[in-house]
Amino acid sequence: MRLPSPRMRRLILGFLLVTNPFWGPALGVTGTDYVYESTEITVEENRLEVSDRRASIEMYHGISGFDCTWGTADTRYCTLEALTLNETVRVDHPTITSSSPGYLHTDEEYLAYSDGRVYAYNSTWEDGQFVLSTERISATTALDDVAQSLSTYPDSAAERAIRQGRIRTDEPLWADEGEGRVFELDGEYYAVYQSGSTSALASNPTAEAILSFFAVVYGAVVLIQRD
């Protein structure tokens, strides 16, 4: 097989360098790959169980839909709500004289402490006092409520993470690296979470843009170079 001439090889190299902003990202030779893993969540004696201890640690932002859960540092409202387990607490505030419901600083649907018990919570303002209460509920019901649709994420990424156990993606599925999200597949529940990321040639847009610019300039020089 006859090899291309030196001039043709130079033209091919110059063309590849000049067009790298188009084919580089498509091939994934620049940027960051995001690693997602999955672990099964079961219910044992009405308690949530994550059998994979490593996964529990790596989900240091907890699981979406549940506050005060695995890997999450204690907060003041988690501690306060723990005082109300299956009870009601009425508290005065030294300066607030009127308020609307929503005392907890959380958007999650449930509280789920590390022992797996799940609680619904309520916060109201009655007669000049905050009224805080919690009630234990079915862990299975809570899982079903917070489970997200697998079709929400592109290229069936969440489903592939469950079936394969570990996948890589070019784009993050959600913002928080250590946050798990619940999905239901074939009657079972799983948490999918970002366990890490790996950087390729350039790990940030600025560096990638600089490298791409110099590649284009060098490629243009190669193309116009005389034999």
C-alpha angles and dihedrals in degrees: 000000000000115000120226115265119261089255092052091047089051092050091049091050092048092049092050092049094048093049096043094110087067104042100029098072091039091058093045093235090135134043130029135313116214119214119215126186135181138216131186120249116207135179117236119179089343092307129114113246129193106189095193105081092189091056091052090055095045091052089071091154089055126229122312110253094030126079126199091025137136118332094004118127116237115266130193095255091048089054093045093049090050087064090060101052104151088343141090124239125193116201135182123221119216096224110015113091099171135020145158126239118282107078094154115087094223138096094199120117099224145019115236117178124205092264088065100249114139126211136186112219137204134193124189140159115236130170094340096314138097110242112204123185141164133194127194113239140182111293090210091054091050092050090052091049096052097039111117128215116266089216091065092082126067124254091012087282096158093048092047089051090055097045096041098033093224134036140167125226134187092224130041114252091215137001105252114075096201098043122107125209125204124236133174120222126172092344095308130103125230138179116221116198140170105250097181148313137244125214121223127195093322124020099193136040094244095055091043092052092049093050091046091050094053091045090054092048093048091046091053090051090051092050096051095041113117122232 
